[in-house]
Amino acid sequence: MSTDILAVYMTIGRMLGCFCEKNDRIFAYMCELLYLCIRFLQMKHSFFQIWLAALLMLAISPAHAQELLYDVDFVFDFDNRESHYAYEQSGTIFGVRLTPTIGVGFSDSLAGDHRLMAGITYIQPFGADWHEARVSPTLFYRYEQRGWRLHLGFVPYTELTQALPDYLRSDSLAFSYPNIQGALFQYRSRWGYFDAMCDWRGMMTSSVREAFRLIGGGRFNYKWFYTGGFVQMNHLSHSEKVLGVVDDVVVNPLLGLDMACFTPFDSLSLQVGYILTWNRDRRAHDSRLMHGLHVDAALRWRFIGFRNETYFGGNMMPFYSTYGVIANQGDPRYQSRIYNRTDLYLYLVRRPFVTVYAGWNLLYLEGFKLSHQQQLVCRFNLQEALRFSRLSKEGRHAEHNRLLRTISYR
């Protein structure tokens, strides 16, 4: 489908917005925004053009059973690292990420909710031209019923109930690779949650090795006590030209205390976990079994916070120097037998729809002098902003108080 024909659909969609409710007009503008992004970046894939045209055809159809959905997620990330250790180089991650999505949703007779969403994720580093930008698809189906959720496709990591710990997903990858490629299964209740995901991040070609990982994580809450953990099976296979298979298994049970209810602080928690890792390079006939202790303490009052993570144990990523990030997605600092990270941070803005986070992190790794890291991160979400704007004054106050007592650190 040519871009000229698609432009006709965009014009029809905007004209439709003149006769629709406010939300439908926003949807029409979202369609035009996606079209302009695609045309401006001169994308060659016809998939996006066909999808947008199909959504506009749904928008002008007489059927009213479906709900038109839209969202925009924006992230600004400044991450400067002054590294005095051998596991990674000093450097700065500095850029913006924009993810506009549109889709349709409806409910069935069994009280299940369905939605189909599509869009693009556009990442633009500062100091680079348009040719250095990265564009990737966001496309997923979601089914939800009575606490159960199933996602299939290119699913944003933000759909996870709780962010993965940094030994499973590093800060840099969290910004550069925002989507799970595969499937996400979830269950949530007042007692806790369970997430299970398959991330297929490498398709075998002449230059790309097959790679995927399976991750499960959960938590059970009882008053001020909680328990849970994470488990991962990570697999790096061969390409058409390079042979060899690397396996990485992580098991991490944990126990924690949420003691904020006994104090004037908004959050006060202590978490202790045991981490068992098994790494195997089949081609080299090399297998490593390591274990360690991970302690995480956090305190926050209003917009000021402190967090300290300490790891004592063996090298969690013994083959990282050989295979790098294609084999291990976690923070390479966990190659150290002793690693301590202390975060001092401030929320410059903290609302349900936008957060601006400033942090200074002190890093100690065994055998190296103290390193440090500075972060300034902003995240804005359109749907959360619209939801917040529809609340009453009392509702906004209650939502703001709930947010202050959330245990999330970033």
C-alpha angles and dihedrals in degrees: 000000000000123000089240091061090046089052088058089055090050092052091050090049093052092046087051089055091062090065099038138080120278095265091052090052089053088051091053091050089049090055090052091047091054091047093051091049092052095045094044092052089045093228114192098203112104091200094087093046092051092046094051092047090051092051092051090050087054090049093056095040117109093237115107101182094096126070120225110231131195139167142171123205119191127188128184112192129188112172118167118183125194099191122189095176135083101242098080139004127251113260148128131255106202124164149092133259125204124188116181114180135179131183150133133268138185142164126239132216092267092061093255121143121220129190135173116199132183136176144116136273111219119192118188119183117212114247092030132097127239092273090066093056120108123221122187135166127261107198127149146148119221129195120188131183131158097334096323121113133183123189124186126183133023097349123186114243086229087077089072114106090228128014116254116257115258094252086066099036124018126218093249094052091047089064100036100042107035100165137077107224106213128014142341125196121190143178123189132183139151088272096058141280146271126211127186123180143176115207111191100191102163132047115197113254135143090280104023125071121220109255136170141149137205118212132183125185136168148157137208118202127204115173106297094344128082139174135186139108149193135266128190137186109191120186130190113184133179133283126225089273105026121061128202140089128226123192127196122186124182127185118184121173114180145184127205147180124215103198101167092110090066095050141050090248124105091228134007118167142160123196130183124189138177114220122202118185131185119189125182133183102195096191093053092040088231122143127178128192114193136169138184149161123259120197122187123185125177139178130180134176117186105308100345123083148172130201131177127190123187129184125191118180147062130331105288093197108038094162097045092102089058104039104016124191095346088072103030121037095184131093109290090220087082088076085082119091089222120032128167127181122186118191123198109185146169131201105222088184125012119176132140090259103034137031130182111195126190119186142172114201127195115206127198122184123177113267096014134087122254116292129191142203133202123205136186113177130174125186126183126182122193099204092052089050092052092047092050092048091057094056122099121247090262091047092052091050092050091047091050092051091048090052093052090057095048112119095220112120100202 
